[in-house]
């Protein structure tokens, strides 16, 4: 692994961020700066924390800490998607589809976090 760009969890989180961002812009104007802003920030945080953790991979606990932040932001994003699907039924299909993909990402993040905890010296 030469770069964070080689990580499946990074590539998936970035792809989901772009889709989430675009979908959030379909919300009513009054929601763009409320839940719309929240979901854009939390989905961005998933990918960003993977990158920052990778940049600190030399220090096991820092890497783990930022992967944990990424996982937590993933859960936050899922929560926002649930709320938005309920509040905006006309977009529910798209929000629910994203939620399922964030669930998959969450499982992958958790597995990667466990891998780093047990094999972190392989990143030196």
Order of alpha helices (4+ residues) and beta strands (2+ residues): alpha-alpha-alpha-alpha-alpha
